[in-house]
Amino acid sequence: MRSKLIMTMLLFCAVFSTEVFADNLLKNSEFTFAEGKPNPNNWGGTKEEATYKQITTDLPEGVKSGLEATVTKTGKYMGFILQNVALKSGKPVNMVFSAYIKSDINRDAYIQVKLYKDKKQISQFNSPVSFDKWRYVQVPFNTGDADRLAVLLRWNHGKEENVGKKTYIADPKLTAPVKTVALAGDSIVADYITQDVQRGWGQMLPKYLKDSIMVYNMAICGRSTKTFINKGNWEKLLAIKPDFVMIQFGHNDSHGAEKPESTKADGEYRDNLLRMIKDVKGIGATPILVSPPHRRVFSKDGKLSESLKPYRDQMKKVAEETQTTFIDLYDLSEKKLMPLGENGSKPLYCSLKDRTHFSIEGASMIAEMIVQELGKTDSPIKEYILEIK
């Protein structure tokens, strides 16, 4: 009876498993919850705090359906369970729950994963909070000795004036990746909200990789090799103990010497790369260096600016000295941009004034070039690359 009740509580067509397996438990996420009807598994407060309906418009790119939750009554703890998963106790597994979320109220909705053992909660993990635009969030965790996990969508519309406000979720996935790759970089690599015209290649990378490898995009806008280390981002990356680490810096390192992020190519930049490679190998992971791509800056005679060349050259030398896999994105981007010229290359960048940051088309092109080159190397990551059609 209990099992049947749990099944009726599920929001999505999902497999209920007695053991965690390395597959996408919510891969075919079609919303089946009755439109307008309160979720019987609403946790905290009364069951009449929200109504739910499927949505098929105003969704992130490539997503076909989502769920809209409308607050109908205020409560102290508001939200609902998306999924219950039974676990084989004593079998620790690295897992990730990912989804797009959005809220009518800025910085309000988030995902929460709770782990239980013998009916007692032993830990919980929260995603970043959403903005009033779709935000892709991930909650990585290890199951440890838990025997059950619950994934929840939470919101904090606890005030009377928030009645009628909405929270949204789309494309939920619960995965147990075999391998993980972490990305260290700047705005060329970083994630952006889906409504933004700008994209980083790291944001596009997952679509070229198998589900069995998880991408942690830890790139931060404005960072250089120096500030990524000094501001604690590098330490956080190492702490998740990824299997692969892809490193791409150069644009901010090349800023004027008076800038705090600036480094000399043959000085601190080189030293920072050497440290990063040593640190990655120190945790048993595989480093991959990616040189900075060209800015869309052409001279009057049609040649591309070489302002980033010293940084590409130093990264290439470091890769050779340390026998590290090297993807020469500087060279690859030049071969793509030169035939297009200044006018033909405009669609690859996020605006006519911005000659550094990529559009969706440009970031996809860069990500595709990277995985194609990785496929030519002897790096073990190539096992997780999808065939590009």
C-alpha positions in Angstrom: 0.0 0.0 0.0 2.8 2.4 1.0 4.6 1.7 -2.3 1.5 2.4 -4.3 1.0 5.7 -2.4 4.6 6.8 -3.1 4.1 6.1 -6.8 1.1 8.4 -6.9 3.1 11.1 -5.3 5.7 11.2 -8.0 5.7 14.3 -10.2 7.5 12.8 -13.1 7.5 9.5 -15.0 10.5 8.1 -13.2 11.8 4.7 -12.3 11.7 3.9 -8.6 14.8 2.0 -7.7 15.9 -0.1 -4.8 19.5 0.4 -5.7 21.3 3.4 -7.2 22.5 2.8 -10.7 24.6 4.9 -13.0 21.7 6.0 -15.2 19.5 9.1 -15.6 16.6 8.3 -13.2 14.6 11.2 -14.5 15.8 11.3 -18.1 12.4 11.1 -19.7 10.8 13.7 -17.4 7.2 14.1 -18.6 5.1 15.9 -16.0 2.1 13.7 -15.0 0.8 15.6 -12.0 -2.9 16.6 -12.3 -3.2 20.2 -13.4 -4.4 22.5 -10.7 -4.5 19.8 -8.0 -2.4 20.2 -4.8 0.5 17.8 -4.5 -0.4 15.1 -1.8 3.3 15.0 -0.9 3.5 18.7 0.0 5.8 18.8 2.9 5.5 21.4 5.7 2.3 23.4 6.1 -1.0 22.4 4.6 -1.6 20.5 1.4 -3.4 23.5 0.0 -0.4 25.9 -0.1 0.1 25.6 -3.8 -1.4 24.4 -7.1 0.6 22.9 -9.9 0.3 22.7 -13.7 2.4 21.7 -16.6 3.9 24.4 -18.8 5.2 24.1 -22.4 6.1 27.7 -23.2 8.7 30.2 -21.8 11.2 27.4 -21.1 15.0 27.1 -21.3 16.4 26.4 -24.7 15.9 22.7 -25.7 13.5 21.9 -22.9 10.0 20.8 -23.9 8.0 20.9 -20.6 8.1 22.3 -17.1 6.1 22.6 -13.9 4.6 25.8 -12.5 3.7 26.0 -8.8 1.4 28.8 -7.6 1.2 29.8 -4.0 -2.4 29.7 -2.7 -1.7 30.0 1.0 1.3 31.0 3.1 3.2 28.6 5.3 6.4 28.4 7.3 8.2 25.7 5.1 7.0 25.6 1.6 7.8 23.2 -1.2 7.2 19.7 -2.3 9.1 16.4 -2.9 10.1 15.8 -6.5 11.4 12.3 -6.0 12.1 9.7 -3.4 14.8 7.2 -4.1 15.6 4.1 -2.1 19.3 3.4 -1.7 21.3 0.3 -1.0 22.7 1.2 2.4 26.5 1.1 2.7 27.1 1.7 -1.0 28.4 5.3 -1.3 27.7 6.8 -4.7 28.5 10.3 -6.1 25.2 11.7 -7.4 24.0 15.0 -8.9 20.6 16.4 -9.1 20.3 19.1 -11.8 17.4 21.2 -13.0 16.3 24.6 -14.3 14.5 26.7 -11.7 12.9 30.1 -11.7 10.7 32.2 -9.4 8.5 35.3 -9.6 10.4 36.6 -6.6 14.1 37.2 -7.0 16.5 34.8 -5.3 13.8 32.6 -3.8 13.4 29.1 -5.3 16.0 26.4 -4.8 16.6 22.6 -4.8 17.2 20.7 -1.6 18.5 17.1 -1.4 18.0 15.3 2.0 19.6 12.0 2.9 18.1 9.6 5.4 19.2 6.5 7.4 16.8 4.5 9.5 14.1 7.2 8.9 16.3 9.9 10.3 17.7 12.8 8.3 21.5 12.6 8.3 22.4 15.5 5.9 21.1 17.9 3.4 22.4 19.8 0.4 21.0 23.0 -1.1 21.4 24.4 -4.6 22.0 28.1 -5.4 18.8 30.1 -5.3 17.0 31.1 -8.5 16.5 34.5 -9.9 13.4 35.7 -11.7 14.9 34.1 -14.9 15.6 30.5 -15.6 18.8 29.3 -13.8 20.5 26.0 -14.2 21.5 24.6 -10.8 23.3 21.4 -9.7 23.4 19.7 -6.3 26.3 17.3 -6.1 26.4 14.9 -3.2 27.7 11.6 -2.0 25.1 9.1 -0.6 27.4 7.8 2.1 25.6 5.2 4.3 22.1 6.7 3.6 19.3 4.3 2.8 17.0 6.9 1.2 17.1 10.3 -0.4 14.5 12.9 -1.2 14.8 15.7 -3.7 12.7 18.8 -3.0 11.8 22.0 -4.8 11.6 24.7 -2.1 10.5 28.3 -2.1 10.0 30.9 0.7 6.8 32.6 -0.3 5.8 32.8 3.4 4.2 36.2 3.3 0.6 37.0 2.5 1.5 39.4 -0.3 3.2 36.4 -2.0 0.0 34.5 -2.5 -0.4 34.1 -6.3 3.4 34.1 -6.9 4.9 31.3 -8.9 7.9 29.0 -8.9 9.0 26.9 -11.8 11.1 23.8 -12.5 12.1 22.1 -15.7 14.4 19.4 -17.0 15.1 17.6 -13.7 17.8 14.9 -13.8 19.1 12.7 -11.0 22.4 11.1 -12.2 25.1 8.9 -10.8 28.1 9.9 -13.0 31.0 7.5 -13.4 33.5 10.4 -13.9 33.6 14.1 -13.2 35.3 17.0 -15.0 35.7 20.4 -13.4 36.3 23.6 -15.4 38.6 26.4 -14.2 38.3 29.6 -16.2 36.9 33.0 -16.8 33.9 34.5 -18.5 34.8 32.7 -21.8 34.0 29.4 -20.0 31.4 30.4 -17.4 27.6 29.7 -17.2 25.0 32.3 -17.9 21.2 32.5 -17.4 19.3 31.2 -20.3 17.7 34.5 -21.2 21.2 36.1 -21.7 22.5 36.2 -25.2 26.0 35.4 -23.9 27.3 31.9 -23.3 30.6 30.3 -22.1 31.9 27.2 -23.9 31.8 25.4 -20.5 28.0 25.8 -20.5 27.7 24.1 -23.9 30.2 21.3 -23.2 27.8 18.8 -21.5 25.8 18.3 -24.7 28.9 16.9 -26.3 29.6 14.5 -23.5 28.0 11.2 -22.3 25.7 11.2 -19.2 28.3 9.1 -17.5 30.6 12.1 -17.0 29.5 15.1 -15.0 30.6 18.7 -15.7 31.2 21.0 -12.8 31.6 24.4 -14.4 33.4 26.4 -11.7 34.6 29.2 -14.1 34.1 32.7 -12.7 33.7 35.9 -14.8 36.6 38.3 -14.4 39.1 35.7 -12.9 42.7 35.2 -14.0 45.0 32.5 -12.9 46.0 34.7 -10.0 42.6 35.7 -8.7 41.1 32.2 -9.3 43.6 31.0 -6.8 43.7 34.0 -4.4 39.9 34.2 -4.1 39.5 30.6 -3.1 38.0 29.2 -6.3 40.8 26.9 -7.0 40.6 25.4 -3.5 36.9 24.8 -3.9 37.5 23.0 -7.2 40.1 20.7 -5.8 37.8 19.9 -2.8 35.3 18.1 -5.1 38.0 15.8 -6.3 37.2 15.6 -10.0 38.7 13.1 -12.3 39.6 15.7 -14.9 40.3 19.4 -14.7 40.2 21.6 -17.8 42.0 25.0 -17.3 41.6 28.0 -19.6 42.8 31.5 -18.6 44.5 34.3 -20.4 42.0 37.1 -21.2 42.1 38.7 -17.7 45.7 37.8 -17.1 46.5 40.0 -20.1 44.9 43.1 -18.6 47.1 46.1 -17.8 49.7 45.7 -15.1 47.8 48.1 -12.8 44.9 45.6 -12.6 44.8 43.2 -9.7 44.1 40.3 -12.0 47.0 41.0 -14.3 49.9 38.5 -14.6 53.0 38.4 -16.9 52.8 35.6 -19.4 56.3 34.4 -18.7 56.1 35.1 -14.9 53.1 34.6 -12.6 50.9 33.2 -15.3 53.4 30.4 -16.1 53.9 29.8 -12.3 50.2 29.5 -11.7 49.7 27.0 -14.5 52.5 24.9 -13.1 51.0 25.0 -9.6 47.6 24.1 -11.0 48.9 21.1 -12.9 50.8 19.9 -9.8 47.7 20.3 -7.6 45.5 18.4 -10.1 47.9 15.5 -10.3 48.2 15.7 -6.5 44.6 14.7 -6.1 44.9 11.9 -8.7 43.1 13.8 -11.4 44.1 14.5 -15.1 44.8 18.1 -16.1 43.9 19.5 -19.5 45.1 22.9 -20.6 43.1 25.0 -23.0 44.6 28.1 -24.5 42.5 31.3 -24.6 40.6 31.9 -27.9 41.1 35.0 -30.0 39.2 38.1 -29.4 37.3 39.3 -32.5 39.8 42.2 -33.0 41.0 42.6 -36.6 43.6 45.0 -37.9 43.1 47.1 -41.0 44.9 44.5 -43.1 42.4 41.8 -41.8 44.7 40.1 -39.4 43.7 39.1 -35.8 45.2 40.8 -32.8 48.0 38.8 -31.2 47.5 40.3 -27.7 46.9 36.8 -26.2 49.7 35.1 -28.1 52.2 35.3 -25.2 49.7 33.5 -22.9 49.0 30.8 -25.5 52.8 30.3 -26.0 53.5 30.0 -22.3 50.6 27.5 -21.8 51.9 25.4 -24.7 55.4 25.4 -23.2 54.0 24.4 -19.8 52.0 21.6 -21.4 55.1 20.3 -23.2 57.3 20.4 -20.1 54.7 18.7 -17.9 53.4 16.3 -20.6 49.9 17.7 -20.1 47.1 17.4 -22.7 46.9 20.7 -24.5 44.0 22.1 -26.7 45.2 25.0 -28.7 42.0 27.0 -28.8 44.0 30.1 -29.8 45.0 28.4 -33.0 41.7 26.7 -33.6 39.7 30.0 -33.2 42.1 31.8 -35.6 41.5 29.2 -38.3 37.8 29.7 -37.9 37.7 33.5 -37.6 40.2 34.4 -40.4 38.1 33.0 -43.3 35.0 34.7 -41.9 36.6 38.0 -41.4 35.3 40.8 -39.1 31.8 40.9 -40.6 31.3 37.2 -41.1 32.3 36.4 -37.5 29.8 38.8 -35.9 27.1 36.1 -35.2 29.7 34.1 -33.1 29.8 36.9 -30.5 27.2 38.1 -28.1 26.9 41.6 -29.5 28.5 43.9 -32.1 30.3 45.9 -29.4 31.5 42.8 -27.5 34.5 41.3 -29.3 35.4 38.9 -26.5 32.3 36.9 -25.3 30.5 34.4 -27.4 26.9 33.9 -28.4 25.1 30.6 -28.2 26.3 29.8 -31.7 29.9 30.8 -30.9 30.1 29.0 -27.6 28.7 25.9 -29.2 31.3 26.1 -32.0 34.1 26.5 -29.4 32.9 23.6 -27.3 32.6 21.4 -30.4 36.1 22.2 -31.5 37.5 21.4 -28.0 35.8 17.9 -27.9 36.9 17.2 -31.4 40.5 17.9 -30.5 40.2 15.9 -27.2 39.1 13.0 -29.4 42.5 13.1 -31.2 44.5 13.0 -27.9 45.4 10.0 -25.8 43.6 11.6 -22.8 41.2 9.1 -21.1 38.5 11.8 -21.2 37.9 11.0 -24.9 36.0 7.9 -23.8 33.2 10.1 -22.6 32.8 12.2 -25.8 29.7 11.8 -27.8 29.9 11.3 -31.6 29.4 14.7 -33.3 26.9 14.4 -36.1 
